[in-house]
């Protein structure tokens, strides 16, 4: 499976603008560099509070990003909600968690479990009995869903913005329906055979692009810079834990009203290279087969937007979210 993914990358690079595929056997991106300060387990990188409204809300920034992505949303809603914007450890310039011992499997997901525990601790510290979770992008989605599935008595609603249900790309055969064991094997293989020795240039050339993030080129560039800033061991650890997750089988048990607000990726300017339609794969196709599975699970598409819907179509998104939350009163 790893070989298939790498071959697709090579073929795509050859067919379009050449991308670096270089690796360096002297690198070990699966370990922190010597002297890196780490954060304790079950802690968050940063929490920023704003607003005085009656509904309590935790805003989760997904992989690569910090609480800064929520600043404009918080400013618009400070009279409606009391908000706690969260940065995961290692993003936004915060210290990362310690890495587990070599040989640990990504399917053990210690960093993801730590984040879930840390959000629960935040609720306890702030004496929040019931909370709305708003999650953007990968891993934030999985954390929000896990909290709703495991603690429905504490979550009154979930809003997912631009979030994939699971890692899904068209290239590996049958990836949409992979078993947990297949996902675990895939993540372990990608870690050892690709990410461990990938150079920074190769990472930058093959990771998400600025045009994935926003309709507006300057905004997309700034978001790309933020996403590329964290150290590779941090990005890789979170990414490979995300690769192992698939909560599809539990969605029928969801007891919390949940809105999935999907970016349109429908504007004329969004023209992914052939074989690189990964954003639609993640944000739309990964949810295939779940519509109608549970009446508490709603879907809407915000047209003329890319991943950061809250920047591309803030008014449309706010209207959708407010209408949903009116129906999902605490």
C-alpha positions as CSV (number, residue, x, y, z in Angstrom):
1,X,0.0,0.0,0.0
2,X,2.9,2.4,0.8
3,X,4.5,1.6,-2.5
4,X,1.2,2.4,-4.3
5,X,0.9,5.8,-2.7
6,X,4.5,6.7,-3.5
7,X,4.1,5.6,-7.1
8,X,1.0,7.8,-7.4
9,X,3.0,10.7,-6.0
10,X,5.8,10.1,-8.5
11,X,3.4,9.8,-11.4
12,X,1.5,13.0,-10.5
13,X,4.8,14.9,-10.1
14,X,5.9,13.7,-13.5
15,X,2.6,14.6,-15.2
16,X,2.5,18.2,-13.8
17,X,4.9,20.6,-12.2
18,X,7.9,18.6,-10.9
19,X,7.9,18.1,-7.2
20,X,10.8,17.1,-5.0
21,X,10.6,13.4,-4.0
22,X,14.0,13.4,-2.2
23,X,14.5,11.5,1.0
24,X,17.5,11.6,3.3
25,X,18.4,8.4,5.1
26,X,20.2,10.4,7.8
27,X,16.9,11.9,8.9
28,X,14.6,10.5,11.6
29,X,11.4,12.6,11.5
30,X,9.7,10.1,13.9
31,X,11.7,11.5,16.9
32,X,12.0,14.9,18.3
33,X,15.3,16.7,17.9
34,X,17.6,16.7,20.9
35,X,16.6,19.3,23.5
36,X,13.0,19.8,22.4
37,X,10.9,21.0,25.3
38,X,7.8,18.8,25.6
39,X,4.4,19.4,27.2
40,X,2.8,17.0,29.8
41,X,0.3,14.4,28.7
42,X,-3.4,15.4,28.9
43,X,-2.6,19.1,28.3
44,X,-3.5,21.6,25.6
45,X,-1.0,23.8,23.8
46,X,-3.1,26.9,24.4
47,X,-6.6,27.9,25.3
48,X,-8.0,31.4,24.5
49,X,-11.3,32.5,25.9
50,X,-13.6,35.1,24.4
51,X,-17.3,36.1,24.6
52,X,-19.9,36.2,27.3
53,X,-22.9,34.6,25.6
54,X,-25.0,31.9,27.3
55,X,-23.9,29.0,25.1
56,X,-20.6,27.5,26.1
57,X,-18.5,26.5,23.1
58,X,-15.1,24.8,22.6
59,X,-13.4,25.6,19.2
60,X,-10.9,23.0,18.0
61,X,-8.3,23.8,15.4
62,X,-7.3,20.9,13.3
63,X,-4.0,19.5,12.3
64,X,-1.4,22.1,11.5
65,X,-3.3,25.1,12.9
66,X,-3.7,27.1,16.1
67,X,-6.5,28.9,17.9
68,X,-5.7,31.9,15.7
69,X,-8.0,30.5,12.9
70,X,-11.0,31.2,15.2
71,X,-10.2,34.9,16.0
72,X,-12.7,36.4,13.5
73,X,-15.4,33.8,14.3
74,X,-15.0,34.7,18.0
75,X,-15.2,38.4,17.4
76,X,-18.5,37.9,15.4
77,X,-20.1,35.8,18.1
78,X,-18.8,37.2,21.4
79,X,-22.4,38.3,22.4
80,X,-23.9,34.9,21.6
81,X,-21.3,32.4,23.0
82,X,-18.7,32.0,25.6
83,X,-15.9,30.4,23.6
84,X,-12.7,28.5,24.4
85,X,-10.4,28.3,21.3
86,X,-8.0,25.4,21.6
87,X,-4.5,24.8,20.1
88,X,-3.2,21.2,20.2
89,X,0.3,20.8,21.6
90,X,3.0,21.4,19.0
91,X,1.0,23.8,16.8
92,X,1.0,27.6,16.9
93,X,4.5,27.6,18.5
94,X,3.5,25.6,21.5
95,X,5.6,22.7,22.9
96,X,4.7,19.3,21.6
97,X,3.9,16.2,23.6
98,X,6.6,13.6,24.2
99,X,6.8,10.9,21.6
100,X,6.0,7.3,22.6
101,X,8.8,4.7,22.6
102,X,10.1,3.6,19.2
103,X,8.1,0.6,17.9
104,X,4.8,1.9,19.2
105,X,2.0,1.6,16.8
106,X,0.2,4.7,15.5
107,X,-3.1,2.9,16.1
108,X,-2.5,3.3,19.8
109,X,-3.1,7.1,19.3
110,X,-1.6,8.4,22.5
111,X,-1.5,12.0,21.2
112,X,-5.2,11.9,20.2
113,X,-6.2,10.3,23.5
114,X,-4.3,13.0,25.3
115,X,-6.1,15.8,23.4
116,X,-9.5,14.2,24.3
117,X,-8.6,14.0,27.9
118,X,-7.3,17.5,27.9
119,X,-10.6,18.9,26.5
120,X,-12.5,16.9,29.2
121,X,-10.2,18.5,31.8
122,X,-10.9,21.9,30.4
123,X,-14.6,21.3,30.8
124,X,-14.1,20.3,34.4
125,X,-11.8,23.3,35.2
126,X,-14.3,25.7,33.7
127,X,-17.3,23.9,35.3
128,X,-19.0,23.4,32.0
129,X,-21.8,20.9,32.3
130,X,-22.9,21.1,28.6
131,X,-20.9,22.3,25.7
132,X,-21.0,22.8,22.0
133,X,-17.9,21.5,20.1
134,X,-17.0,23.2,16.9
135,X,-14.2,21.5,15.0
136,X,-12.3,22.4,11.9
137,X,-10.4,20.1,9.7
138,X,-8.7,16.7,10.3
139,X,-8.2,15.3,13.8
140,X,-10.3,18.1,15.3
141,X,-13.2,16.3,13.7
142,X,-12.2,12.9,15.2
143,X,-11.7,14.5,18.7
144,X,-15.1,16.1,18.5
145,X,-16.9,13.0,17.4
146,X,-15.1,10.9,20.0
147,X,-16.2,13.2,22.8
148,X,-19.8,13.2,21.5
149,X,-19.9,9.4,21.2
150,X,-18.3,8.7,24.6
151,X,-19.8,11.6,26.6
152,X,-23.2,12.6,25.1
153,X,-24.3,13.8,28.5
154,X,-21.8,16.7,28.3
155,X,-22.0,17.6,24.6
156,X,-25.2,19.4,23.4
157,X,-24.1,19.8,19.8
158,X,-21.2,19.3,17.4
159,X,-20.4,21.4,14.4
160,X,-17.8,20.1,12.0
161,X,-16.4,22.5,9.4
162,X,-14.3,21.1,6.6
163,X,-13.7,17.9,8.4
164,X,-13.0,14.5,6.9
165,X,-14.6,11.5,8.6
166,X,-11.5,9.5,7.9
167,X,-8.4,9.5,5.7
168,X,-9.5,8.6,2.2
169,X,-7.8,9.0,-1.2
170,X,-8.8,7.5,-4.5
171,X,-5.4,5.9,-5.2
172,X,-5.1,3.0,-2.7
173,X,-7.7,0.4,-3.8
174,X,-10.7,0.1,-1.5
175,X,-9.4,2.6,1.0
176,X,-12.9,3.9,1.8
177,X,-13.8,0.6,3.4
178,X,-10.5,-0.5,4.9
179,X,-10.6,-2.3,8.2
180,X,-9.0,-1.0,11.3
181,X,-6.1,-3.4,10.8
182,X,-5.5,-2.2,7.3
183,X,-5.5,1.4,8.4
184,X,-3.0,0.6,11.2
185,X,-0.7,-1.3,8.8
186,X,-0.9,1.6,6.3
187,X,0.0,4.2,8.9
188,X,3.0,2.1,10.3
189,X,4.3,1.5,6.7
190,X,4.0,5.2,5.7
191,X,5.8,6.2,8.9
192,X,8.8,3.9,8.3
193,X,9.1,3.9,4.6
194,X,8.2,7.5,3.7
195,X,7.8,10.0,6.5
196,X,10.8,9.0,8.5
197,X,13.3,10.2,6.0
198,X,11.3,12.7,3.9
199,X,13.1,16.0,3.5
200,X,11.5,19.3,4.3
201,X,11.4,20.3,0.6
202,X,9.7,17.1,-0.3
203,X,7.2,17.6,2.5
204,X,6.4,21.1,1.4
205,X,6.0,20.1,-2.2
206,X,3.6,17.2,-1.5
207,X,1.6,18.4,1.5
208,X,-1.5,20.5,1.2
209,X,-1.2,23.5,-1.0
210,X,-2.2,27.2,-0.4
211,X,-5.0,27.0,-2.9
212,X,-6.6,24.2,-0.9
213,X,-7.2,26.6,2.0
214,X,-8.9,29.6,0.6
215,X,-10.4,31.3,-2.4
216,X,-8.2,34.3,-1.6
217,X,-4.6,33.8,-2.7
218,X,-3.0,35.9,0.1
219,X,-5.1,34.3,2.8
220,X,-4.3,30.9,1.4
221,X,-0.6,31.7,1.5
222,X,-0.7,32.9,5.1
223,X,-2.6,29.7,6.1
224,X,-0.1,27.5,4.2
225,X,2.8,29.2,6.1
226,X,1.1,28.5,9.4
227,X,0.5,24.9,8.5
228,X,4.1,24.4,7.4
229,X,5.6,26.0,10.5
230,X,5.4,23.1,13.0
231,X,8.3,20.6,13.1
232,X,7.9,17.5,11.0
233,X,7.8,15.0,14.0
234,X,4.8,16.9,15.3
235,X,2.9,17.0,12.0
236,X,3.8,13.4,11.2
237,X,2.7,12.0,14.6
238,X,-0.7,13.6,14.4
239,X,-1.2,12.8,10.8
240,X,-0.4,9.1,11.1
241,X,-2.7,8.8,14.2
242,X,-5.4,10.4,12.1
243,X,-4.7,7.8,9.3
244,X,-5.7,5.0,11.7
245,X,-9.1,6.4,12.7
246,X,-12.5,5.5,11.2
247,X,-15.5,6.2,13.4
248,X,-18.0,5.2,10.7
249,X,-19.3,2.1,12.5
250,X,-20.3,4.2,15.6
251,X,-22.2,7.0,13.8
252,X,-25.5,5.1,14.1
253,X,-25.0,5.3,17.9
254,X,-24.5,9.1,17.9
255,X,-26.9,10.8,20.4
256,X,-25.7,14.3,19.9
257,X,-27.0,16.6,17.1
258,X,-24.1,17.0,14.6
259,X,-23.8,19.3,11.7
260,X,-21.2,18.6,9.0
261,X,-20.6,21.8,7.0
262,X,-18.7,20.9,3.9
263,X,-16.7,23.3,1.7
264,X,-17.9,23.5,-1.8
265,X,-14.6,23.3,-3.7
266,X,-16.9,24.3,-6.5
267,X,-15.5,27.7,-7.7
268,X,-14.1,27.9,-11.2
269,X,-10.6,28.7,-9.8
270,X,-10.3,25.4,-7.9
271,X,-8.6,23.2,-10.4
272,X,-6.7,20.4,-8.7
273,X,-4.1,18.5,-10.7
274,X,-5.1,15.2,-12.3
275,X,-4.9,12.6,-9.6
276,X,-4.7,15.2,-6.8
277,X,-8.4,15.7,-5.9
278,X,-7.5,14.9,-2.3
279,X,-9.5,17.7,-0.7
280,X,-12.8,16.5,-2.2
281,X,-11.8,13.0,-1.2
282,X,-11.3,14.0,2.4
283,X,-14.0,16.6,2.9
284,X,-16.8,15.0,0.9
285,X,-16.0,11.4,-0.3
286,X,-14.9,10.2,3.1
287,X,-18.5,10.6,4.4
288,X,-20.0,8.4,1.6
289,X,-22.6,6.1,3.0
290,X,-23.3,8.0,6.2
291,X,-26.1,10.4,5.0
292,X,-29.4,9.0,6.4
293,X,-27.5,6.7,8.8
294,X,-28.6,8.8,11.9
295,X,-31.2,11.5,12.0
296,X,-29.0,13.5,14.4
297,X,-26.3,13.7,11.6
298,X,-26.9,16.6,9.2
299,X,-25.0,17.7,6.1
300,X,-24.8,21.0,4.3
301,X,-22.4,22.3,1.6
302,X,-21.3,26.0,1.7
303,X,-20.9,26.9,-1.9
304,X,-18.0,28.9,-3.3
305,X,-15.6,28.0,-0.5
306,X,-12.5,26.0,0.1
307,X,-11.3,24.4,3.4
308,X,-11.5,27.6,5.5
309,X,-15.2,28.2,5.0
310,X,-15.2,30.6,7.9
311,X,-12.9,32.9,5.8
312,X,-14.3,32.4,2.4
313,X,-18.1,32.6,3.3
314,X,-18.4,33.8,6.9
315,X,-21.9,35.1,6.6
316,X,-23.2,31.9,4.9
317,X,-21.5,29.7,7.5
318,X,-22.7,31.8,10.4
319,X,-26.3,31.6,9.1
320,X,-26.0,27.8,8.8
321,X,-24.5,27.3,12.2
322,X,-26.9,29.6,14.0
323,X,-29.9,27.9,12.4
324,X,-28.6,24.5,13.4
325,X,-27.9,25.5,17.0
326,X,-31.4,27.0,17.3
327,X,-32.7,23.4,16.5
328,X,-30.1,21.9,18.9
329,X,-30.9,24.0,22.0
330,X,-29.0,23.1,25.2
